[in-house]
Amino acid sequence: MLGFMKAVAREAGRTAMTYFEGMRSNEVHAKGSPKDLVSAADVAVEQLIVKRIRERFPGHGIFGEESGISNSGSEFCWIIDPIDGTQSFVKHHPFFAVSIAFCEGRKPLAGVVYAPALNDLFAAEAGKGAVWNDEPIHASRCSELGEAACATGFACVRAGRKVNNLAYFSRIVSQLRDIKRSGSAALDLAMTGAGVYDAYWEMALQPYDVAAGALIAEEAGALVRDLHGGFHYPEQGIIAANPALLVKLLGFFRDLPELSC
């Protein structure tokens, strides 16, 4: 299964790069709000991934960011974000990724996150660990906030959420050694699994943003939780870190109210 997923992700990445490099015209439109974008590339890449899945697994369910849910009664479901980080993509910033997760019910069994402009492919199978370009990866062991380089994002601000990350960001960032912002939740989670980031948190994401990346982070040894310390992610926010750092970061969210999904 993972070999099939890697091949599809790489093919999808090649299609994405034809738009990224200007070989194809990439029309961009607002989706839902002026801050939320969808491009011709998003649609084309998702159509390719769906086609490949349908060719091999015609009865499986699919949940795609652009195409929605199909075959919802199936035992198995594919969760797809064709270009996670569209904002980066349309600005020619290389931190975007193709994200594909294969799930049984709501449980991810395998996940791939491929950043084609970087030629970095992260992958994991449940219970079998995680890899980055086929080399095993492990989450950071950093346990001190003052030594930590963390990543976050602001989908909540783009979505106009009243309860958002800005207040919590201002509390946390001064305690850290460094903060990163790439614009792709899937890639941030995968890089947290690889120890590139010591931790990652964000609000107002969707299952297709995190399904593959969360599995990769977990299989690499990170804990993935919601911002209340439970398992209702991404509905109640998401955070990934090693156990020691996770506890310290969750302390900043003690007053966080229940989040609107």
Backbone as CSV, one residue per row, in Angstrom:
resi,resn,N_x,N_y,N_z,CA_x,CA_y,CA_z,C_x,C_y,C_z
1,MET,0.820,-1.210,0.000,0.000,0.000,0.000,0.859,1.267,0.000
2,LEU,1.894,1.270,0.853,2.714,2.480,0.950,3.462,2.750,-0.352
3,GLY,3.881,1.693,-1.046,4.538,1.891,-2.329,3.615,2.557,-3.341
4,PHE,2.360,2.127,-3.370,1.362,2.748,-4.241,1.173,4.213,-3.874
5,MET,1.078,4.503,-2.583,0.857,5.874,-2.135,2.029,6.780,-2.482
6,LYS,3.236,6.283,-2.311,4.414,7.081,-2.663,4.433,7.396,-4.153
7,ALA,4.109,6.386,-4.978,4.115,6.594,-6.419,3.073,7.621,-6.831
8,VAL,1.883,7.548,-6.235,0.821,8.509,-6.548,1.226,9.902,-6.091
9,ALA,1.808,10.004,-4.894,2.223,11.312,-4.384,3.275,11.944,-5.288
10,ARG,4.226,11.147,-5.753,5.258,11.697,-6.640,4.668,12.121,-7.979
11,GLU,3.738,11.335,-8.504,3.093,11.724,-9.753,2.290,13.013,-9.555
12,ALA,1.578,13.086,-8.443,0.823,14.302,-8.136,1.758,15.493,-7.969
13,GLY,2.901,15.258,-7.343,3.876,16.324,-7.183,4.411,16.839,-8.508
14,ARG,4.623,15.930,-9.452,5.091,16.363,-10.775,4.047,17.237,-11.459
15,THR,2.776,16.864,-11.296,1.707,17.688,-11.863,1.689,19.059,-11.198
16,ALA,1.802,19.088,-9.869,1.817,20.363,-9.154,2.951,21.260,-9.636
17,MET,4.111,20.662,-9.896,5.271,21.456,-10.300,5.104,22.071,-11.682
18,THR,4.284,21.473,-12.547,4.060,22.098,-13.854,3.335,23.431,-13.710
19,TYR,2.528,23.568,-12.674,1.880,24.851,-12.377,2.829,25.762,-11.607
20,PHE,3.536,25.210,-10.647,4.444,25.990,-9.806,5.541,26.639,-10.639
21,GLU,6.011,25.924,-11.643,7.097,26.426,-12.482,6.593,27.186,-13.705
22,GLY,5.291,27.383,-13.805,4.733,28.218,-14.856,4.521,27.541,-16.181
23,MET,4.655,26.210,-16.212,4.433,25.499,-17.473,2.951,25.453,-17.827
24,ARG,2.103,25.566,-16.801,0.664,25.643,-17.004,0.139,26.861,-16.263
25,SER,-0.890,27.470,-16.825,-1.503,28.633,-16.188,-2.245,28.191,-14.931
26,ASN,-2.033,28.898,-13.827,-2.632,28.521,-12.548,-3.584,29.612,-12.068
27,GLU,-4.822,29.532,-12.500,-5.817,30.505,-12.068,-6.134,30.282,-10.590
28,VAL,-6.258,31.378,-9.851,-6.488,31.314,-8.407,-7.791,32.021,-8.081
29,HIS,-8.593,31.395,-7.226,-9.870,31.964,-6.821,-9.993,31.929,-5.308
30,ALA,-10.814,32.812,-4.769,-11.149,32.755,-3.349,-12.126,31.615,-3.116
31,LYS,-11.972,30.937,-1.981,-12.840,29.812,-1.640,-13.414,30.057,-0.249
32,GLY,-14.696,30.419,-0.166,-15.304,30.655,1.134,-15.076,32.057,1.647
33,SER,-13.818,32.507,1.643,-13.484,33.874,2.061,-12.333,34.351,1.183
34,PRO,-12.133,35.682,1.106,-11.044,36.198,0.262,-9.666,35.703,0.681
35,LYS,-9.519,35.265,1.938,-8.224,34.810,2.426,-7.966,33.331,2.157
36,ASP,-8.991,32.593,1.760,-8.877,31.147,1.561,-8.873,30.875,0.057
37,LEU,-7.758,30.350,-0.452,-7.572,30.248,-1.894,-7.673,28.812,-2.400
38,VAL,-8.118,28.685,-3.629,-8.036,27.428,-4.368,-7.511,27.762,-5.767
39,SER,-6.630,26.948,-6.270,-6.037,27.202,-7.580,-6.392,26.071,-8.537
40,ALA,-6.165,26.325,-9.816,-6.356,25.282,-10.825,-5.490,24.074,-10.509
41,ALA,-4.321,24.315,-9.942,-3.415,23.218,-9.592,-4.019,22.328,-8.519
42,ASP,-4.654,22.923,-7.488,-5.300,22.128,-6.448,-6.288,21.145,-7.065
43,VAL,-7.121,21.651,-7.957,-8.164,20.830,-8.575,-7.553,19.741,-9.448
44,ALA,-6.575,20.100,-10.279,-5.960,19.134,-11.184,-5.231,18.031,-10.423
45,VAL,-4.506,18.401,-9.374,-3.759,17.414,-8.601,-4.716,16.467,-7.876
46,GLU,-5.787,17.020,-7.297,-6.744,16.140,-6.621,-7.418,15.200,-7.611
47,GLN,-7.765,15.678,-8.766,-8.386,14.820,-9.776,-7.461,13.664,-10.152
48,LEU,-6.173,13.942,-10.278,-5.209,12.892,-10.589,-5.166,11.847,-9.476
49,ILE,-5.065,12.289,-8.230,-4.988,11.354,-7.101,-6.253,10.504,-7.023
50,VAL,-7.403,11.150,-7.146,-8.672,10.414,-7.099,-8.733,9.385,-8.226
51,LYS,-8.306,9.758,-9.417,-8.310,8.831,-10.549,-7.456,7.605,-10.254
52,ARG,-6.273,7.810,-9.716,-5.388,6.675,-9.422,-5.995,5.767,-8.337
53,ILE,-6.614,6.359,-7.334,-7.250,5.552,-6.283,-8.436,4.787,-6.852
54,ARG,-9.254,5.442,-7.651,-10.430,4.802,-8.240,-10.028,3.637,-9.158
55,GLU,-8.910,3.795,-9.869,-8.444,2.727,-10.749,-8.111,1.460,-9.962
56,ARG,-7.558,1.626,-8.771,-7.090,0.467,-8.001,-8.071,0.044,-6.913
57,PHE,-8.763,1.001,-6.324,-9.679,0.701,-5.219,-11.031,1.377,-5.473
58,PRO,-11.787,0.908,-6.433,-13.008,1.608,-6.845,-14.070,1.725,-5.757
59,GLY,-14.081,0.817,-4.799,-15.110,0.869,-3.774,-14.758,1.673,-2.540
60,HIS,-13.530,2.179,-2.449,-13.095,2.899,-1.256,-13.704,4.308,-1.195
61,GLY,-13.883,4.791,0.014,-14.313,6.163,0.201,-13.164,7.126,-0.013
62,ILE,-13.499,8.340,-0.393,-12.498,9.391,-0.596,-13.019,10.683,0.026
63,PHE,-12.167,11.350,0.786,-12.457,12.665,1.348,-11.369,13.601,0.861
64,GLY,-11.696,14.397,-0.156,-10.733,15.326,-0.720,-11.085,16.760,-0.376
65,GLU,-10.073,17.597,-0.205,-10.336,18.990,0.139,-11.215,19.666,-0.908
66,GLU,-10.967,19.387,-2.162,-11.691,20.086,-3.222,-12.953,19.347,-3.682
67,SER,-12.949,18.023,-3.624,-14.069,17.250,-4.165,-15.036,16.747,-3.106
68,GLY,-14.683,16.870,-1.832,-15.583,16.433,-0.773,-15.535,14.930,-0.554
69,ILE,-16.646,14.383,-0.040,-16.710,12.986,0.375,-17.486,12.167,-0.645
70,SER,-16.950,10.986,-0.962,-17.652,10.048,-1.834,-17.513,8.642,-1.257
71,ASN,-18.456,7.763,-1.601,-18.474,6.382,-1.084,-18.327,6.360,0.434
72,SER,-19.134,7.164,1.114,-18.979,7.339,2.560,-19.280,6.072,3.356
73,GLY,-19.949,5.096,2.752,-20.263,3.863,3.463,-19.154,2.838,3.461
74,SER,-18.052,3.122,2.780,-16.957,2.159,2.689,-16.217,2.019,4.015
75,GLU,-15.691,0.824,4.245,-14.875,0.576,5.438,-13.572,1.360,5.391
76,PHE,-13.085,1.615,4.182,-11.801,2.296,4.015,-12.009,3.653,3.357
77,CYS,-11.164,4.609,3.750,-11.299,5.973,3.229,-9.922,6.578,2.986
78,TRP,-9.799,7.300,1.895,-8.589,8.053,1.568,-8.854,9.530,1.859
79,ILE,-7.958,10.141,2.604,-8.094,11.557,2.953,-6.979,12.321,2.238
80,ILE,-7.374,13.263,1.396,-6.445,13.895,0.449,-6.441,15.410,0.600
81,ASP,-5.262,15.970,0.680,-5.064,17.408,0.470,-4.101,17.533,-0.704
82,PRO,-4.593,17.929,-1.867,-3.740,17.892,-3.067,-2.552,18.836,-2.995
83,ILE,-2.771,20.036,-2.460,-1.679,20.988,-2.232,-1.934,21.636,-0.883
84,ASP,-1.313,21.104,0.145,-1.443,21.705,1.469,-0.431,22.841,1.549
85,GLY,-0.950,24.053,1.672,-0.097,25.227,1.619,-0.292,25.984,0.316
86,THR,-1.550,26.103,-0.107,-1.841,26.817,-1.357,-1.334,28.245,-1.314
87,GLN,-1.425,28.893,-0.137,-0.925,30.268,-0.015,0.561,30.330,-0.377
88,SER,1.326,29.348,0.110,2.748,29.286,-0.246,2.919,28.991,-1.726
89,PHE,2.158,28.038,-2.216,2.265,27.591,-3.606,2.089,28.753,-4.584
90,VAL,1.028,29.536,-4.391,0.753,30.607,-5.360,1.763,31.750,-5.253
91,LYS,2.492,31.823,-4.138,3.540,32.835,-3.975,4.924,32.281,-4.311
92,HIS,4.968,31.082,-4.879,6.227,30.442,-5.269,7.164,30.229,-4.087
93,HIS,6.568,29.921,-2.955,7.328,29.523,-1.772,7.322,27.998,-1.752
94,PRO,8.469,27.341,-1.574,8.543,25.893,-1.806,7.922,25.024,-0.726
95,PHE,7.445,25.605,0.366,6.913,24.802,1.471,5.421,24.532,1.288
96,PHE,5.131,23.601,0.384,3.780,23.082,0.193,3.924,21.582,-0.018
97,ALA,2.832,20.853,0.125,2.948,19.403,0.073,1.677,18.738,-0.420
98,VAL,1.866,17.580,-1.037,0.780,16.656,-1.354,0.616,15.749,-0.140
99,SER,-0.609,15.636,0.372,-0.861,14.837,1.570,-1.915,13.773,1.264
100,ILE,-1.571,12.506,1.510,-2.481,11.392,1.258,-2.457,10.459,2.470
101,ALA,-3.622,10.197,3.028,-3.739,9.241,4.136,-4.723,8.145,3.759
102,PHE,-4.420,6.924,4.156,-5.298,5.779,3.954,-5.796,5.333,5.319
103,CYS,-7.104,5.289,5.477,-7.695,5.052,6.792,-8.677,3.883,6.770
104,GLU,-8.760,3.202,7.897,-9.833,2.249,8.153,-10.778,2.918,9.145
105,GLY,-11.959,3.276,8.683,-12.818,4.121,9.496,-12.145,5.466,9.700
106,ARG,-11.950,5.834,10.954,-11.261,7.095,11.271,-9.794,6.876,11.631
107,LYS,-9.325,5.636,11.568,-7.963,5.322,11.992,-7.014,5.310,10.797
108,PRO,-6.032,6.206,10.749,-5.052,6.182,9.655,-4.170,4.935,9.724
109,LEU,-4.046,4.259,8.614,-3.183,3.083,8.516,-1.874,3.398,7.807
110,ALA,-1.895,4.393,6.930,-0.687,4.785,6.200,-0.828,6.235,5.769
111,GLY,0.296,6.917,5.677,0.264,8.316,5.275,1.522,8.716,4.534
112,VAL,1.356,9.605,3.562,2.475,10.140,2.781,2.316,11.651,2.684
113,VAL,3.394,12.363,2.921,3.456,13.814,2.717,4.652,14.072,1.818
114,TYR,4.379,14.620,0.644,5.443,14.848,-0.343,5.529,16.322,-0.690
115,ALA,6.710,16.901,-0.483,6.972,18.299,-0.824,7.756,18.316,-2.134
116,PRO,7.085,18.460,-3.283,7.768,18.278,-4.570,8.826,19.326,-4.876
117,ALA,8.629,20.560,-4.440,9.637,21.594,-4.718,10.916,21.355,-3.929
118,LEU,10.823,20.591,-2.853,11.981,20.241,-2.033,12.457,18.817,-2.305
119,ASN,11.634,18.047,-3.021,11.868,16.624,-3.271,12.048,15.856,-1.966
120,ASP,11.207,16.163,-0.987,11.219,15.478,0.300,9.926,14.687,0.449
121,LEU,10.058,13.388,0.705,8.900,12.528,0.868,8.941,11.866,2.247
122,PHE,7.916,12.141,3.042,7.750,11.547,4.365,6.652,10.493,4.275
123,ALA,6.836,9.380,4.968,5.843,8.315,4.897,5.835,7.513,6.183
124,ALA,4.685,6.892,6.462,4.569,6.056,7.657,3.459,5.052,7.467
125,GLU,3.621,3.887,8.103,2.563,2.906,8.259,2.340,2.691,9.747
126,ALA,1.093,2.499,10.135,0.773,2.311,11.548,1.556,1.124,12.108
127,GLY,2.287,1.384,13.192,3.047,0.344,13.865,4.387,0.009,13.244
128,LYS,4.777,0.725,12.182,6.007,0.386,11.478,7.005,1.538,11.402
129,GLY,6.765,2.625,12.109,7.691,3.739,12.089,7.482,4.654,10.905
130,ALA,8.332,5.667,10.818,8.207,6.694,9.778,9.555,6.933,9.123
131,VAL,9.496,7.398,7.863,10.734,7.637,7.106,10.668,8.985,6.398
132,TRP,11.846,9.496,6.097,12.016,10.709,5.299,12.970,10.337,4.174
133,ASN,12.480,10.343,2.942,13.263,9.855,1.802,13.863,8.482,2.111
134,ASP,13.006,7.621,2.677,13.300,6.214,2.980,14.279,6.005,4.129
135,GLU,14.659,7.066,4.826,15.514,6.930,6.009,14.662,7.098,7.264
136,PRO,14.838,6.232,8.271,14.017,6.332,9.491,14.176,7.691,10.176
137,ILE,13.086,8.182,10.734,13.113,9.461,11.450,12.601,9.278,12.871
138,HIS,12.992,10.215,13.727,12.611,10.172,15.132,12.348,11.594,15.618
139,ALA,11.347,11.733,16.450,11.005,13.043,17.000,12.121,13.557,17.899
140,SER,12.172,14.865,18.036,13.151,15.517,18.895,13.007,15.069,20.349
141,ARG,14.121,15.080,21.063,14.100,14.795,22.497,14.209,16.067,23.333
142,CYS,14.163,17.213,22.678,14.251,18.485,23.392,13.137,18.585,24.428
143,SER,13.487,18.914,25.657,12.486,18.982,26.718,12.366,20.367,27.340
144,GLU,13.167,21.321,26.891,13.157,22.660,27.461,12.646,23.670,26.444
145,LEU,11.692,24.492,26.858,11.137,25.498,25.956,12.219,26.439,25.436
146,GLY,13.142,26.808,26.293,14.188,27.746,25.906,15.160,27.195,24.887
147,GLU,15.121,25.887,24.639,15.991,25.261,23.650,15.204,24.799,22.420
148,ALA,13.914,25.075,22.405,13.037,24.504,21.384,12.833,25.433,20.194
149,ALA,12.846,24.846,18.999,12.432,25.515,17.771,11.095,24.897,17.367
150,CYS,10.050,25.681,17.420,8.702,25.174,17.181,8.101,25.794,15.925
151,ALA,7.052,25.159,15.440,6.341,25.652,14.265,4.871,25.856,14.615
152,THR,4.244,26.791,13.930,2.818,27.026,14.122,2.239,27.591,12.837
153,GLY,0.953,27.910,12.879,0.288,28.477,11.720,-0.917,29.276,12.148
154,PHE,-1.551,29.943,11.198,-2.618,30.884,11.535,-3.847,30.710,10.652
155,ALA,-4.215,29.451,10.416,-5.454,29.184,9.684,-6.650,29.800,10.399
156,CYS,-6.578,29.894,11.722,-7.675,30.463,12.515,-7.881,31.943,12.191
157,VAL,-6.810,32.659,11.929,-6.909,34.077,11.589,-7.486,34.231,10.184
158,ARG,-7.000,33.389,9.269,-7.524,33.418,7.909,-9.027,33.111,7.888
159,ALA,-9.460,32.230,8.791,-10.870,31.857,8.861,-11.711,32.856,9.653
160,GLY,-11.072,33.879,10.229,-11.798,34.891,10.975,-12.311,34.407,12.320
161,ARG,-11.641,33.418,12.929,-12.091,32.869,14.207,-11.909,33.883,15.332
162,LYS,-12.929,34.016,16.164,-12.845,34.928,17.301,-11.812,34.432,18.307
163,VAL,-11.843,33.132,18.599,-10.800,32.518,19.427,-9.718,32.033,18.467
164,ASN,-8.550,32.632,18.553,-7.516,32.288,17.574,-6.151,32.143,18.221
165,ASN,-5.165,31.862,17.396,-3.822,31.520,17.859,-2.991,32.722,18.298
166,LEU,-3.410,33.928,17.976,-2.542,35.083,18.198,-2.197,35.292,19.669
167,ALA,-3.203,35.184,20.541,-2.947,35.390,21.968,-2.021,34.311,22.518
168,TYR,-2.226,33.082,22.097,-1.406,31.978,22.598,0.000,32.043,21.998
169,PHE,0.079,32.428,20.746,1.375,32.611,20.100,2.225,33.621,20.869
170,SER,1.623,34.739,21.250,2.392,35.781,21.943,2.872,35.308,23.314
171,ARG,2.107,34.420,23.943,2.552,33.862,25.225,3.738,32.916,25.041
172,ILE,3.656,32.116,24.000,4.618,31.023,23.835,5.924,31.482,23.216
173,VAL,5.854,32.348,22.204,7.025,32.609,21.364,8.192,33.189,22.163
174,SER,7.904,33.987,23.163,8.998,34.586,23.936,9.729,33.559,24.796
175,GLN,9.119,32.393,24.976,9.732,31.340,25.790,10.607,30.398,24.971
176,LEU,10.553,30.524,23.637,11.216,29.578,22.757,12.552,30.098,22.242
177,ARG,13.358,29.194,21.764,14.590,29.589,21.079,14.285,30.134,19.692
178,ASP,13.297,29.518,19.007,13.001,29.928,17.637,11.579,29.510,17.287
179,ILE,10.999,30.184,16.303,9.671,29.848,15.804,9.729,29.784,14.280
180,LYS,9.025,28.824,13.707,9.004,28.632,12.260,7.569,28.758,11.759
181,ARG,7.428,29.166,10.508,6.102,29.294,9.889,6.243,28.980,8.419
182,SER,5.761,27.794,7.991,5.931,27.385,6.590,4.644,27.449,5.797
183,GLY,3.487,27.313,6.457,2.214,27.405,5.758,1.610,26.089,5.345
184,SER,2.220,24.972,5.713,1.673,23.650,5.412,1.628,22.829,6.686
185,ALA,0.431,22.561,7.183,0.283,21.757,8.401,0.827,20.351,8.189
186,ALA,0.569,19.772,7.015,1.045,18.421,6.732,2.564,18.352,6.818
187,LEU,3.220,19.339,6.230,4.678,19.363,6.239,5.216,19.694,7.632
188,ASP,4.547,20.584,8.351,4.969,20.899,9.720,4.911,19.663,10.613
189,LEU,3.853,18.870,10.507,3.733,17.657,11.312,4.803,16.641,10.933
190,ALA,5.035,16.472,9.641,6.063,15.532,9.202,7.442,15.956,9.694
191,MET,7.725,17.251,9.621,9.031,17.743,10.065,9.171,17.692,11.583
192,THR,8.050,17.756,12.291,8.107,17.544,13.737,8.464,16.087,14.019
193,GLY,7.923,15.175,13.236,8.315,13.779,13.368,9.786,13.556,13.086
194,ALA,10.340,14.350,12.182,11.753,14.207,11.813,12.690,14.941,12.761
195,GLY,12.139,15.691,13.722,12.983,16.445,14.644,13.495,17.753,14.077
196,VAL,13.055,18.119,12.861,13.412,19.431,12.311,12.803,20.520,13.185
197,TYR,11.577,20.301,13.609,10.912,21.137,14.608,10.774,20.316,15.879
198,ASP,10.876,20.981,17.011,10.702,20.284,18.294,9.233,20.116,18.638
199,ALA,8.379,20.983,18.114,6.940,20.877,18.365,6.198,21.711,17.333
200,TYR,4.910,21.429,17.202,4.039,22.158,16.283,2.651,22.247,16.890
201,TRP,2.005,23.410,16.714,0.603,23.526,17.109,-0.134,24.444,16.136
202,GLU,-1.451,24.268,16.057,-2.275,25.127,15.209,-3.746,24.912,15.559
203,MET,-4.588,25.843,15.106,-6.034,25.765,15.279,-6.717,25.855,13.919
204,ALA,-8.008,25.481,13.892,-8.901,25.697,12.743,-8.459,24.941,11.495
205,LEU,-7.986,23.725,11.693,-7.608,22.889,10.566,-8.694,21.859,10.280
206,GLN,-8.533,21.152,9.174,-9.470,20.119,8.747,-8.754,18.761,8.704
207,PRO,-9.519,17.655,8.702,-8.869,16.333,8.673,-7.888,16.161,7.527
208,TYR,-8.203,16.706,6.346,-7.291,16.521,5.222,-5.973,17.274,5.416
209,ASP,-5.946,18.285,6.290,-4.702,18.995,6.576,-3.734,18.141,7.391
210,VAL,-4.261,17.267,8.245,-3.432,16.645,9.277,-3.379,15.124,9.247
211,ALA,-4.257,14.458,8.511,-4.382,12.995,8.643,-3.058,12.279,8.394
212,ALA,-2.398,12.582,7.291,-1.139,11.910,6.976,-0.009,12.395,7.877
213,GLY,0.090,13.695,8.069,1.173,14.247,8.874,1.125,13.811,10.327
214,ALA,-0.075,13.710,10.888,-0.204,13.279,12.286,0.284,11.846,12.455
215,LEU,-0.056,10.966,11.507,0.427,9.587,11.593,1.953,9.543,11.498
216,ILE,2.522,10.319,10.593,3.979,10.344,10.457,4.629,10.817,11.757
217,ALA,4.096,11.884,12.346,4.650,12.389,13.605,4.553,11.339,14.715
218,GLU,3.405,10.686,14.817,3.214,9.671,15.861,4.145,8.482,15.662
219,GLU,4.245,8.013,14.426,5.099,6.856,14.161,6.575,7.185,14.379
220,ALA,6.913,8.464,14.350,8.292,8.881,14.620,8.538,9.118,16.113
221,GLY,7.505,8.964,16.932,7.687,9.072,18.375,7.118,10.299,19.035
222,ALA,6.503,11.191,18.265,5.853,12.355,18.860,4.467,11.960,19.376
223,LEU,3.979,12.714,20.345,2.588,12.595,20.751,1.786,13.636,19.988
224,VAL,0.622,13.261,19.511,-0.260,14.193,18.815,-1.562,14.273,19.602
225,ARG,-1.921,15.481,19.996,-3.109,15.690,20.824,-3.848,16.940,20.348
226,ASP,-5.055,17.158,20.902,-5.697,18.454,20.709,-5.150,19.419,21.756
227,LEU,-5.561,20.668,21.707,-4.966,21.685,22.581,-5.492,21.626,24.014
228,HIS,-6.434,20.704,24.273,-6.860,20.413,25.638,-6.178,19.160,26.176
229,GLY,-5.314,18.544,25.374,-4.606,17.341,25.779,-5.323,16.056,25.416
230,GLY,-6.446,16.155,24.712,-7.207,14.980,24.323,-6.936,14.564,22.893
231,PHE,-7.889,13.831,22.337,-7.693,13.263,21.011,-8.673,13.816,19.984
232,HIS,-9.292,14.950,20.288,-10.267,15.529,19.365,-9.589,16.545,18.435
233,TYR,-8.586,16.061,17.739,-7.916,16.925,16.763,-8.345,16.521,15.365
234,PRO,-8.420,17.453,14.446,-8.061,18.872,14.578,-9.195,19.766,15.064
235,GLU,-10.373,19.174,15.407,-11.523,20.005,15.782,-11.202,20.948,16.946
236,GLN,-10.450,20.453,17.930,-10.083,21.264,19.083,-8.618,21.684,19.033
237,GLY,-8.149,21.958,17.828,-6.750,22.311,17.640,-5.881,21.073,17.609
238,ILE,-4.605,21.267,17.310,-3.675,20.134,17.238,-2.308,20.573,17.735
239,ILE,-1.625,19.656,18.409,-0.264,19.890,18.872,0.492,18.583,18.773
240,ALA,1.757,18.649,18.375,2.624,17.473,18.278,3.973,17.807,18.897
241,ALA,4.440,16.908,19.762,5.731,17.106,20.430,6.080,15.837,21.187
242,ASN,7.314,15.764,21.672,7.651,14.658,22.560,6.935,14.865,23.899
243,PRO,6.821,13.817,24.730,6.008,13.933,25.958,6.403,15.076,26.874
244,ALA,7.694,15.273,27.095,8.137,16.309,28.039,7.772,17.703,27.544
245,LEU,7.989,17.966,26.276,7.694,19.290,25.726,6.193,19.495,25.581
246,LEU,5.471,18.428,25.269,4.026,18.527,25.107,3.371,19.053,26.383
247,VAL,3.747,18.500,27.515,3.155,18.916,28.787,3.385,20.406,29.024
248,LYS,4.574,20.878,28.751,4.893,22.292,28.985,4.119,23.203,28.037
249,LEU,3.992,22.801,26.788,3.265,23.635,25.830,1.766,23.633,26.114
250,LEU,1.208,22.503,26.512,-0.219,22.452,26.818,-0.584,23.395,27.964
251,GLY,0.370,23.674,28.836,0.112,24.592,29.940,-0.294,25.984,29.477
252,PHE,0.134,26.385,28.295,-0.227,27.704,27.778,-1.679,27.771,27.306
253,PHE,-2.310,26.614,27.141,-3.669,26.564,26.599,-4.718,26.208,27.660
254,ARG,-4.367,26.329,28.946,-5.289,25.919,30.006,-6.602,26.691,29.976
255,ASP,-6.564,27.943,29.537,-7.791,28.757,29.499,-8.467,28.733,28.137
256,LEU,-8.018,27.862,27.248,-8.604,27.810,25.911,-10.028,27.263,25.975
257,PRO,-11.022,28.008,25.475,-12.394,27.491,25.479,-12.570,26.402,24.433
258,GLU,-13.701,25.718,24.491,-14.032,24.761,23.443,-14.074,25.512,22.114
259,LEU,-13.466,24.926,21.111,-13.359,25.594,19.815,-14.517,25.201,18.911
260,SER,-15.003,26.155,18.157,-16.025,25.883,17.156,-15.381,25.136,15.999
261,CYS,-15.965,24.001,15.602,-15.353,23.168,14.563,-15.431,23.860,13.213
